[in-house]
Amino acid sequence: MAETAGELGEASESTTVVVIGAGPAGLTVGNLLRRSGVDCVVLERQTRDHVAQRQRAGIVETRAVRMFDAWGLADRVLGGVPSEGILEFRVDGESHLVSDGDGSEGLGARICPQQVLVQKLTDTFLADGGDLRFEAADISLNDLTGERPTVRYRTADGGLRSISCAFVAGCDGDHGISRTAVPDGVLTAHAFDHDIGWLTVLADAPPPTYPLLAISEQGFAAHFPRGPYTSRYYLQCPPDDDPEAWSDERVWDALRTRLGDPVLGSGPITDREIFRLRSLVHDPMQYGRLFLVGDAAHIVSPMGGKGMNLALYDADVFARAVADFVRDGDESALRGYSERCLRRVWNDQEFSHWLTRTVHDAGDDSRCGPFERNLARARLDRLFTSPAAARSFAELMTGMD
């Protein structure tokens, strides 16, 4: 990219796509565009170390694994270990193992913490000659409805730069600048508050044999692997609870009670926070030449592990649409981007909502009452006893079209 002197002393460049955000969505977009021969620049406001250490999702679902494999990237970007495809539900201490295998052939889900995926996506993008710029401050998106939008930002040393592009991929999450660049009234926000809080705890403690969801009259709890020696735990709590009220002793006592495991191994707690379960969808996912990808467009309740995987789906759809345009001048996939992605978004929102309600309503009936509790228990019993219900659950868990 040749640089020219722009207005206000800016250094000006041009590219095909500017990607805002270097999380899983942005880095996947960047890597897929590179594989398609499409030039792009990825801008990230944080440092590389900060991005590489963000602890989030831990499962790359079957559909996403096969997507990376189709692009020839699975071996390079997926760390962790293959999932055994088993999810354990523990209801009042009684274990029920449910498979997420849908009978299809090919690679399956991968247990891969977000920070591992991000580090590998970063290494791959840079090794393939990608242009990734950290500490990009004061990013602004301009002329999004014109033929050539301009992205302006300030470098770490204070220099001003502007990049002219054909498209902008907004991959900077729910609180990023991409969605706020869309004028009021253009997007419709569909929001839902589950009125449920989770205390999330990261600890240097042995992971479970299988990802575990536990239901009891004391409330919901979960135990997930985050590496060979690290675990992520979740405890249902009031959404406005104070994490400082949860001492280490209280955390481990609650986990042993709710998980039905009085000898649960403990370890140093390295992080704890409380967050409110919520769901949000913005429609459409496009404004002019700006395309919203991942959390910038939608937030999903964490039940079912759909948030990061939806972002990877969006990234795949967007990269293929841009490649069609650059290669053949075909804009049909770009025009259909929002509709196609939102079909998947609402499907996964429904599954996540169903699972959220089921595992929380089936526990302490002071939250919803005995009628809803018994309905949720009936849904769980059907899942454990009906092969048809188990197959439907597996299909939704794998994320296959």
N, C-alpha and C positions, 0 to 999 in steps of 0.2 A: 504494500500500500504506500503510495507516494504521499508525502506530507506537503501541505501548502500553508501559507500564512493566512489565517482566518481573521474574522473581526475580533476586536478587543484583544488582539495579540494571541489568539488561540492558534495552536497547531492543529490543522485540519486534515482529516483522512477520509477514506471511504472504504466500505466493505459491503457485503451482501446482507449479513445479519449481525446485529448487536444483541448479545444475550446479557440480560441483567440478572446477576446472581449466580454464584458458583456452588450451589448445593447440588443434591442429586438430580434435580430437574435441569438446571442450567448446564451442568457438566455433561449430562446425557445428551442434551440438545447439541452442545459443542462437539462431542465425539461423533455423533451420528452425522452431523453436517460435514465434518472432516472426512468421514468415510464416503460421503456422497460427492466429494470434490467441491463443496460449497464453502467459500471463505467466510469467516466470522471472527468476532472479537467478544470475549467474555469479560464482563466487568463485575467486580466484587468489592463491596465497601470494607469488608473485614480483612484481617491479615490471613495469610495462608495457614498459620498455626491455629488460629481461632476456628476457621472453617473445618480443618481436619479433625478437631477434637469434639465437634458438636455431637452429643449423644442423643440419638433419636431411635427410629424404627430398626428392627432387627431381622425381619423376614423379607426376602425378595421372592414374591410369589411365582408360581409356575409360569404364568403367562409372561412375566417380565424376564425370567431366566431365558425362556425360549426366544424372546425378542432380542436380547443381547446375543444369543447364539446365532440367530439369523443374520445379524450384522457382523458376525465374526469376532465378537468382543467378549464372549462369556468367559473364556479362559484368562483374559487379561484384566477384567474389571470385577469379577465376582470372587471375593475372598470367602472366608468362613468355610462351612462344611455343608454338604447336602442335608436337607431336612429328611427325617425318616417318614414324614407325612402323617404323623400321629399327633393328635391333640388330646390331652387328658382333661375331662371334666370330672371334678370331684364334688359330689353332692352330699352334704352332711357326712363327709368322710368316706363315702363310697365312690370308688373309682370307675369311670367309664371311658374307654379309649375309642376315639372316633378318627377315622382315616380321612385325609383330604385328597386321596388318590381318586381321580375321576375315570380311570381306566384307559386314558389316552397314552400314547407312546411318546417318548422324548424326555428331555431333562425335566427334573422336578424342582420344587422350591429349594431355596438356599437360606440357611441361617447365616446372615451377613449383617452385622451392625452397620448403621449408617456411616459412621466415621471410617470404617474399612472400605466401604463402597466409594465414598467420596475421595479418599486417598488414592485408590486405584484408578478412579476416573480421572483424577487430576494428573497422575503420573502418565497415564495413557495419552491424554490430550496433549500434554507438553512434549512427550516423546514423539508424537506424530506431527510436531511442528505447530501446535495450536497456540493461539494468542490469548493468554490469560493474564489479566491485570488486577492485582489485589490493591487494597487501600485506595479505591477510586471513590473520592468524596464528592458531595454536592452534585450527584447525578441528576440531570434533567432531560426529559423527553420532549421534543419539539416537532411541530408539523406532522403529527401522526396521521392526519388524513390526507397529506400530500403524497406526491410520487416518491419523494426522498426525505424521510424523517431525519432529524439530526439529534444525536445524543451528545450532550455536553457533560463534562466532569472535570474534577480537579485531581491531579496526581498527588502522590505522597509528598513530593517536594514543592507543591504549590503551583505547578504549571497548569494552565488551562488547555483543554483539548476538546475538539469536536469531531464526531464521526458521522458522516453521511451514510445512510444505508437504505436498503430496500425494505427490510422488515426489522422489527424489534420483538424479541422474545422476552416477556416479563416473567422471570423465574425467581423473583426475590421474595416470595412468601406473602403471608397475610398482612404484614406490617411494612412491606416494601413500598418503593415509590411508583412502581409500574401501574398498579390499579388506581392509585391516587391521581395519576396523570389523565385518567378518563374523566370527562366532564360529568358533573352531577346529572342524574336523570337518564344516562345512557344505559347503565347496568341496573338490572333488578336483583336485589339481594334477597335470597330465601334463607332465613336463619331459624335455627331451632336450638333452644337451651334445654338440655336433658335434666337440669336441676340435680346433677350428680357431681360430686367431687372425687378425685383420686389423689391420695398421697402416693407419689412415685418415688421409689427408693432404689438407688444404685449401690451395690455392695460387692466387695471382694469376697464372694461366697460361692459355694459349688452350685452350678446350674442344675436344673431339673432334668430328669431322663427325657421327658417330653414337655413342651409348653403346657402350662397348667392353668386352668380356670377353676376356681373353687367357689362354691355356693353354700352358704350356711345362714342360720338365723342371725349370726353376728354381722353379716354383710359380705359383700363380694371381696375376693382377693385373687391375685394372679402371680405367677412366678414364671419368668421367661429367661432363657439364656442370652447373655450378651458377650460371650466369649468363653474360652475353656475354664476360666477361673472367676468369672464375673456373672452376676445375676441382676436382673431388673425385677422389682416387686411392685405390685399395686395394691392399695388398700382403699376400699370405698370409705368416704368420709363426707361431711358437709362441705359444699363447694366453697364456703367462706372460712373454712378451718385454718388454723395457724400451724404451719409446719414445725415451728419451734415448740409446739405443745406435744409433739411426738418425739419423746426421748428414744434413744436406742433401745432401752429396755422395753418401752411400750411398743415400739415397732415389732421387735422380735416376738413378744408375747402375743400380739394380735395376729402375726403371720402364723405362728404355730397353732393357734386356736382355729383360725379361719381356713387354713390349708389342711387342717386335720392331721398335722404332723408334729407331735410333741417333741421329737428329737431333731427337728429341722436344724441343719448346720447354719451357724451365723458367721459373720465376718465384719471387717471395718466398713461402715457406711460412708461412702464418698460423696454422695449427693442426695438431697431430698427436696422435694417441692410439691406444692398442691396446685392442681389445675382443674378447671371446670370443663366437663364434657359438653361439647357443642358441635353443631353441624352448620355449614354455611355453603351456599352455592350462588355464584354470580353468573347471570345470564344476560347477554351472550359472553363468550370468552374472548371476544375480539372487538377492537375498536380501531377502525382504519387499518393501519399497517402494524398495529400492536396486537400481539397474540399473548394471552395470559396462559401460563403453564403451571400446573401443580397448585400449591397452596395460595398462589396469587389469585386463583379462580375459585378454589373450593377447599373447605376444611371438613374432614370426616371424623366422627367419633372414633377413637383408636381401636374399638372392638373390631376384630377381623383383620387388622393390619393393612388397611386399604390406602391410607394417606400417601405414603411414599410411592406405593405401587401405581396409584392413579397418576401421580406426577410422571412416572416413567412411561405410562401409556400416552399421556398428552405429548411428551417429548418425542415419542416415536411417530405419532400422527403428524405433528408439526414438521419434523425433519423430512418426512417423506413428501409432505405437501410442498415444502420449499424446493426439494429436489425435482419434483415434477415441473414446477414453474421454471427453475433455472435450466433444466435440461430440455424441456419440450414447450415452454411457454404456456403450460396448462395450469390454469388458476382454479380448476374445479375443486381440488382437494383443499385449497386454502379457503375457498368460499364455504365449504362444508365442514371446516375444522370445528367450529363451536358445536354444531348439531351432533357431529359424530362423537366428540368427547363427552358432551353432556349426557348422551345416552348411556355411556359407561358410568359416568359420575352418579346419575340417579339410581342406576342398578346397584352400585356399591353402597350408596347412601342407604338404600332400603335394607340391604343385607346387614350393614353395620347397625342400623337402627333396630332391626329385629333382634340381633344378638345382644345389643346393649340392654334393651328392655327385658329380654329373657333372663339373662344372668343376674340382673339387679332385682327385678320383680320377684324372682324365684327365691330370694333370700329373706331378708327381714321384712315381714309384712307391714311393719309400721310405716314403710315408705309408700306403699301403694294400696294396702288393704288385702284381706284374705282372698277375695275373688280374683284379683289380678295375680296374686301369688300362685293360686292353684292353676290358673290359665298358663302361666309361665312354666310351672312344673309339668303340665301336660305336654307342652311343646318340647321340653327336654326329654320326657319319656318317649315321645314319638321319635325324636332323633336317635335315641339309644336302641329302640326296638324295631323301627321300620326301615328296611333296606332302601325303600324309595326315598324316604326323608333323608337318610344318610347320603345317598347319591346326590340329591339336590344340594345338600350342605357342602359336599366335596366340590361340586361344580362351582359354587359361589366362592369357596375358599381359594381354589386354584386361579380364579380370575380369567378363565378361558372364555373366548367369545362364543 
